[in-house]
Amino acid sequence: MNQPVLDTLKRPLRDLRISVTDKCNFRCTYCMPAEIFGPDYPFLQKEQLLSFEEIEQLAKIFVKDLGVKKIRITGGEPLMRKDLPVLIQKLKQIAGLNDIAMTTNGSLLPKFANDLKASGLDRVSISLDSLSDEVFGKINGRGISVQTVLDGIEAASNAGLKVKINMVVKRGMNHHEIVPMAKFFRKEGHILRFIEYMDVGNSNKWKLDDVYSKKQIIEEIHRVMPLEPIEPNYIGEVAKRFRYVGSSEEIGVISSVSDAFCTNCNRARLSAEGKLYTCLFGSRGHDLRALVRSDLTDTTTADEVKNIWRGRHDRYSEEREIKATDRKKVEMHHIGG
C-alpha cells in the first residue's frame, strides 16, 4: 500500500472536485452575477476543456498515486456538459474510488437523474437558497422558480440518489429564511446544509458584514427546534453537524469564514480547463492539461502532481484577517464549491 502523500501541514489528499464546465444556466448573485457574466462573456471553448478521457486519466492518477477516495463533479452547472453520464461511468470503473458525487442547481435533474444513477453516481448536493419565488428569482438572476429545483430534488430522490440541500446564507439576502428552510427540509427528509457567504473569486463584491455566521444560524434554529452537536462522519468533513434533539434528523453548517477548517482540509479542485487548485480561494492553478496533452508517462505526471501537493501550505480562511481579501482569486464557476 502506498504511503499517503502529505502537504507541508501534514494533510493528506482524499477529496478531488472536478469542474466539467464553466457555464451555468443560473446567474446567482454570489457566484456569477449577470452584470458581469452576460451574453458576451468569453466562456471556455470546447478545445480548452479537459476531455472525458483526460479527466479519467487524471482521476486514475489521483486515486492510485495520491490516495483520493472521493470525487465530486462540479461546474458551473455540470449538467450543461454534454453526455455527463458517460464520464460518470468511466470514473465508476476506477479501482479504489469509493464515492462519486455531484453539486448541481437541480434544474436539469428531471431529465438526467435516472441516467446519472444508472451510470454510477452515488449522490447529489442541490443548491436552493430560498423557498420564496420572489427571493429565489432575484438570487438566481433568471427568475427561475423554486418549484424547478424542487422538481429536481424529487427526480434525484426517485432515481435512488442520496440527496443533500445546500443553502448559501447572506445577510439581507435570505437570512430570514433559515428557519423556514430548516422546517421544510426536515419534513421532506433531506439533510440541509447552510453555507456561510464566502469570498470566493472577486466578482461577488464580498464584504464581511454580509456574512451570517454559523453561531447565528444555529441559534436561530435552536430557538424553534432544539439542536445538539454530533460528531463528524470522517476526518476532514467540512460541515459541522447538528441533530434535532430527540431525533436522528440532522443539519450541517459549512463555516469557512467564522470557524475555519483549514487544519483538516484534504481536498483539491481541478478546473474545467485542467488547472489544479489546492485551495478554494487560490489565485494560481497548476496546469495539468499541459501534462496530459504532452508525451509524459502517467508515472511522471503522477510525480509532478505529488510534488504540487507536497508543496501545499494553503490555509486562507485561517489567515483571512491578515491577508488582503481583494487579491485576485479564481472564480467559483471555474472550480465549483
N, C-alpha and C positions, 0 to 999 in steps of 0.2 A: 504493500500500500504506500502511495506517495506521501511524503511529508507535506503538511499544509504550507502553502505559500503565504507568508505574513508580511504586512506592511511595516513601516517604521514604528508604529504604535502597537505592534503585535496583533493586528486584526486580520483574520483570515477573509478570503473572498468566498461567499456562499450563494449570493443572490445576484443574478445578472438581469438587467432590464434592457430590452431590445426595442428601440423605436423602429417601426417599419415604414413610417411616412411622417412628413412634417405638415401634412394637410389635415384640415378638420372642417366639418360642416357646421360647427358652432363657432361663435366668436366671443367666448367668455371674457368678461372684462378683466379678470385677474390673470389671464393666460394669453389670449390672442385678441386684444381689443380691436374692434372693427375699423377704427380710425387709422390704425397702423397696418393691419393685415387686410387691406382692401383688395379689389379686383385685380389690381396691377402688381400685387406683392410677388416678388420673384421666388416662388417655391422651388424646391429641388426638381430637376428634370430626371427622367427615368434612369439615364445612364449614371447619374450621380448617386442613386440609391444602391445600397447593397442588394444583390440578387438573393433569392431564396437559397441558392446553392452556396453563396458566400456566407450568408448568415449561418447556415448549417455547419459549414466548415469551421467558422469561428466558435460556434456553440460547442462543437465537439472538443475543441482545444480548451475552452473554459471549463468544461466538465471533467475531461480526462486529466488535464495537466494542472489546473488551478483549483479544483475541488468544488466548483459550482454545483449546487444541488437543486436550485430553483431558477426558473426563467419566467419573467413576466413580459408579455408583449404589450408595447405602448405605442403612442404616436406623439403628436397629432391624434387623430382618431384612427386607430389601427384598422378598423373595418373598411376604411376608404382605400386600403391597399388591396388590389385585385387578387383573388384566389388565396386569401389568407389561410383558409383551412389546409391548403397544400403545404404551407410552411409548418403549421402545427403538426401535421402528420410526419413531416421529416424530423422535427425536433423530438417527437414522441419515441422515435426509434433509438435515440441516443442512450446508450447504457450508462447508468449512474445518475441520470436526471430523474429526480423524484417528483417534480411538480411543475406544471405549466399553467400559468395564469394570464389574465389579460385585464387591462384597465380600459374602459370604454365609456362613452357618454350614453350608450344604451340605445340610441335612436335606430340603429340598423340591426339590432339583435333579433327582432321578429323574422327577419329574412335569413339570418345566418346562424342562429343559436343551435339548431339541430345538426348542421354540418360541422360546427365547431366542436360540439360534444362528440360526434362520430369520429372526428379527426384526432381526438385525444386531449382536447383542452379540459382541464380539471375545474377551473373556477374563474369567476369574473368579479371585478370590482367596478361598480357602476356609479357614475357621478350624478348626484342630484342635490342641488343647493337650496331648494325651496319647494313647498307644496302649493304656493300661490302662482297661478299663471302669470299674473302681472309682474311679480318679483322675478320669477324664473325667466320670463321672456326678456326682461332687461338684462339679467345676468348673462344669458347665453347669446345675447346680441342678435338673435334671429327671430325672436318672438315664438320660439318653439314651446309647445305646451308641456306641462308636467305629465299629462297622460301619455305622450310619446315615449317618455322614459319609463313610466310605469308599465307600459306595454312591453318594453324591452326587458324589464325585470321579470315580468311574468313569463315571457318567452324563454329566458335563460333558465328560470326555475323549472319550468315544464320540460325543458330539454334534459334536465338532470344535472345542470351545472351548479356548483356551490356559488352562492351569491352574497356579496357584501356591498353596502352602500357607502359612498364617500360624500361627505358634505364639507366643502370649504366654508369656513365661518369668517366673515369680515364685518367688523363693527360698522353699523349704519347701513349695511347692505342686506344682511339676513340674520343678524344675531338674535332678532326677536323670534325666529322660527326654530330655535334649538329644541325647546320642549315639545312643540307640535311634531317635529320630525322624529324625536325620540319616541313619543307615544305612538305615532303611526307605524313605524317600523318594528317596534316591539310587538304590536298587534299583528303585523304582517309576518313576523317570524324571521326577519333578516337582521343580521348584525349591522349596526350603523357606526360608521367611524367619522368623527369630527376632525377636521384638519385645520390647524391654525393657518391663517393667511400668511404666506411666506414671500420672501423677497427673491423669488426665482426669476432670473432674467432681469431686464431693465425696462420692459415695455409697460408693466402694470403700475408704475409710479408708486411703488410700495412705501408706506410710512408705518413706523412702529405704532403710532396712535391708532391705526386701523386694526391692529391685532386684538382679537378677543381670546383671552388666554385659556389654557386647559383648566386652570383653577376656577375661572368664571363659568366655563361651560359645565363643569361637574357640579358646582354649587347650584346653578340654576336647575339642573335636572334633579339633584338630590333633594331639593325643597319639595318637589312634587312626587318623585318616585325615588325613595332612598337607595343609595348606591354603596357598594363596598369594593375596594380594590381586589383584584385577583392576579395571580402570578402570570408572567408571560408564557406563551406556548413554547418558546425556544429562545436561546440566547441571541440577541440581536433583533428581536421583534421591535418594530418601531412604535407600534401603538401601545399606549398604556391602557390596560384592560380593566373594566369595572363591571360588576354584576349587580342587577337589581336584587336587593335584599330579599331572601326567601325564594329565589328562583335560580334557574340556570341560564337565564337570558342575560345577554351582555351588550355593552357598547365599548368603543375604544376612542382614544383621543391621540392624534399624532401632533406632538407639541414641539416642533423643530425650533420655535422661537423662544418660548418661555421655559422649556425644560428639555434642553438639547440632549440628543442621544448619540453624539459623535463617537463616544468611547467604545461603543459596541457596533458601530456601523460596519456591516460586512457586505455592502453592495456596490456594484459599479453599473454604469449605464453606457450602452452602445447607441450612438445617434443614428438617425436614418441614413446619413452619408458615411457611416462607418468610423466615426471618431469615438474613442473610449474616454469617458469622463469618470474620474474616481470620486467625484463629489457632485451632488445635485446643484451646488452653487459654483461649479467650476467655471473658469474663464477660458481654459485651453484644453482642447481634446487631443488625444494621441491618434494619429491616422492609421487605423488598422486596415482600411480599404486598400491603401497602397501596398501593405504587406501581402494581402490575399490576392492582389492582382499582379504581384511580382512572381519571380520564379523561385522564391524561398520555399523550403520544405516546411511542413507543418511543425516539425520539431524546432526549427529555427524561429518560426513565428511564435510558437509557444514560449520559447526562451525570451523573446522580445516582450511579450505580454507579462511574463513573470517579473521581469525587471521593472516594468511600469508599476506593477502592484507593490513590489518590494520598496520602491522609492516613494510610495504614497504617504503623505503626512497630513492630509486634509482633516480639518475639524472646524469648518467655517462657522457653524452655529454656536460653538462654544467661544469663538473669538469675535462674534459679530460686533460686539460693543467697541472693540479696539481696532476693527478693520473698517475701511471705507466701504459703506454699503452701496455707494454709487459706482463701484468698479464695474467694468464690463463683464457680464456673466452670460452663459449660454441660455437661450430662451427655452421655456418649458416645452413648447411644441416640437423641439428638436429631440428631446430626451425623455419625454414623459414625466411621470411623477416619481 
